[in-house]
Amino acid sequence: MSNIFDALQKSVAEYAGSDALRNAEAIELLRNAESRAATTWDSRAKARPSAEGSQGAAVVAAVSVMGTADVFDEMRLLNVSPPKDNRLVTLTQAESSAAEAFRLLSVRLRHLQRELAIKKLLITSTIPQEGKSVVSANLACTLALKGEQKVLLLEGDLRRPTLMRSFGLSGNPGLCECFQDGRPLGTCIYQLKDTGIWILPAGQVTNSAPNLLQSEWLSPIMDRLNVWFDWIIIDSPPVLPLADTSVWARLADGIILVTRQGVTEKRDLRTGLEGLDRQKLIGAVLNCSRNATHSDYYYGSPTPAERDSERD
């Protein structure tokens, strides 16, 4: 297994110096959790059935008969217009150390995908304001850079969705309309121009929207998306204090936990880790390390206004 946490820590150290990470107890907690998960993932890789390839070929053949190209033809193309205070560093600051860190993460994930059947990747955090939505958006854009794989960014937070605003978009039908109005799934997925990704937004959320996650239609929808796309990046609500994340976690192949220096407390981190399936936890991202100077997003401390813009 590619040790994503060690890779990200090394990247930070290269830019920030040997004292880049001060919260030693929290880091050790993450390292131990990832180490236990790594053992499980390595075992799953060795036990992976050889017949899986033929099953995958059968699925691809079935999709061809169903006309997958027609599905993508009905997906609208949207022009993105990120606000000035956006945190989409992979699009607006491609040469920054933050963008480089996301490229490193995407490389490790592609290597992992060659070893394991991993497509649906859940990005979550323990509490709000740790930056999981921004990490989700940047990671999706980075995975799509080469244009060799179809990448879907799925807005799984049906309480406080923020992804569409990050791209300067709003008001487009999404998951809620699929569930409530019976809209065809393909008409609720949009290709974002100049990003290389597709997005399935939350849509028009209501007070009852979170209950839709318990719908019997969610699993079949994810099955269809799994056939259409090579990567599905799910921006999930925080683990605490909601139960929404557990629904997405059951449907995901792997989980990445986002933490934020100066925001994430050790007790919350421990509780959050206890609420996740350790067999699916494949890594952690440390956001906003205070010591680096190269990137205001990935390493720097945000202003109060920036915290509000990144609120999960």
Secondary structure, DSSP 8 states (H G I E B T S, - for coil): ---HHHHHHHHHHHHH-TT----HHHHHHHHHHHHHHHHHHHHHHHT--TTHHHHHHHHHHHHHHHTHHHHHHTSEEE-----TT---HHHH-TTSHHHHHHHHHHHHHHHHHHHS---EEEEEESSTTS-HHHHHHHHHHHHTTTSSS-EEEEE--SSS--HHHHTT------HHHHHHH---GGGG-EEETTTTEEEE---S--TTGGGGGG-TTHHHHHHHHHHH-SEEEEE---SSS-SHHHHHHHH-SEEEEEEETTT--HHHHHHHHHTS-TTTEEEEEEE--TT--S-TTTTS---HHHHHHT--
